[in-house]
Amino acid sequence: MATIKITQIKSAINRPKRQKLTLQALGLGKLNRTVEHNDTPQILGMINKVQHLLRIEK
């Protein structure tokens, strides 16, 4: 299974609670924090909801 590298590039301040919780579920929460996840439909759905706050690398 392929992995995706996700980096948070924008702050979660003044964002809806659902977006903050999605970032937390992805393992993010601070700027420039990077995590790796498997390329699953569930992870891609979460990324899609907060893609304006993230940088994604395949």
Secondary structure as UniProt FT lines:
FT   STRAND          3..8
FT   TURN            13..14
FT   HELIX           17..26
FT   TURN            31..32
FT   STRAND          34..38
FT   HELIX           41..49
FT   HELIX           51..53
FT   STRAND          54..57
//
